[in-house]
């Protein structure tokens, strides 16, 4: 967990055999900050990123879960019914320049 004021983008993450993903954002000190989580797949041919899921703006101290998987029921801003690609990334966009303290983790299942 750390205080941040800018957008944070993970390195490319590799999925070897999982079909589902869980991402957890634990916002511990939001203050007047705000962040939005996105999960993107990478097209290995073009190198371009394609959005799988975009969460809602987080403006309160809370723990938030985002899921991607083929057998999940889609739910706006939190669950995408889709297959997990081989390469993906997680982006936490700072919606303003105000500090917010949070951590992000992921689980391939």
C-alpha positions in Angstrom: 0.0 0.0 0.0 1.3 3.4 -0.9 0.1 7.0 -1.6 -0.1 7.8 -5.3 -1.1 10.8 -7.3 -0.6 9.5 -10.9 -1.8 6.6 -13.0 -0.2 3.3 -12.3 0.2 0.7 -15.1 1.5 -2.8 -14.5 4.0 -4.5 -16.6 2.6 -7.1 -19.0 1.4 -10.0 -16.9 1.4 -13.6 -18.3 -1.5 -16.0 -17.8 -0.2 -19.6 -18.4 -3.3 -21.7 -17.8 -5.9 -19.9 -15.7 -9.3 -19.1 -17.2 -10.4 -16.5 -14.6 -8.9 -13.4 -12.9 -9.7 -11.7 -9.7 -8.2 -8.2 -9.1 -8.5 -6.6 -5.6 -8.1 -2.9 -5.0 -7.9 -2.0 -1.3 -8.4 1.7 -0.9 -7.2 2.7 2.6 -7.0 6.5 2.4 -8.9 8.0 -0.4 -9.1 11.6 0.9 -10.1 13.7 -2.0 -8.5 11.3 -4.5 -10.3 9.0 -6.9 -9.1 6.1 -9.0 -10.5 3.8 -11.6 -9.3 0.2 -12.3 -9.1 -1.2 -15.8 -8.1 -4.7 -17.0 -6.7 -4.9 -20.5 -5.7 -7.8 -22.8 -2.8 -7.5 -25.1 -3.1 -8.5 -28.7 0.3 -10.2 -29.3 0.3 -9.6 -33.0 -0.3 -5.8 -33.0 1.0 -5.2 -29.4 -2.2 -3.1 -28.8 -4.2 -3.3 -25.5 -7.9 -4.0 -25.6 -10.1 -3.2 -22.6 -11.8 -6.2 -20.9 -13.2 -4.4 -17.9 -13.4 -0.9 -16.5 -14.5 -0.4 -12.9 -16.4 2.6 -11.5 -14.5 5.5 -9.9 -13.5 4.6 -6.3 -14.0 7.6 -4.0 -14.4 5.9 -0.6 -12.2 3.8 1.6 -13.2 0.3 0.6 -12.1 -3.1 -0.7 -13.2 -3.7 -4.3 -13.1 -6.9 -6.4 -13.0 -7.1 -10.2 -13.4 -10.4 -12.0 -12.9 -11.7 -15.6 -13.9 -15.3 -16.5 -15.9 -17.2 -19.1 -18.5 -18.7 -16.7 -19.2 -15.5 -14.7 -22.3 -13.5 -15.1 -21.4 -10.1 -16.4 -22.0 -7.1 -14.1 -21.3 -3.5 -15.0 -18.0 -2.2 -13.7 -17.1 -5.3 -11.7 -17.4 -8.6 -13.7 -16.6 -9.3 -17.4 -17.8 -12.6 -18.9 -14.8 -13.3 -21.1 -11.8 -15.6 -21.5 -8.6 -14.7 -19.9 -5.9 -13.9 -22.5 -2.3 -15.0 -22.4 -1.0 -11.4 -21.7 -2.8 -8.7 -19.8 -2.2 -5.7 -17.7 -3.9 -3.8 -14.8 -4.1 0.0 -14.9 -5.2 2.2 -12.0 -6.0 5.6 -13.3 -5.7 8.6 -11.1 -8.9 10.6 -11.8 -7.4 13.8 -10.2 -4.0 14.8 -8.8 -5.0 14.3 -5.2 -3.2 11.6 -3.2 -4.9 8.3 -2.6 -3.4 5.3 -0.6 -4.2 1.9 -2.0 -2.9 -1.5 -3.0 -3.7 -3.7 -5.9 -3.3 -7.5 -6.1 -4.4 -10.2 -8.6 -5.2 -13.9 -8.5 -5.3 -16.2 -11.5 -7.7 -19.1 -11.0 
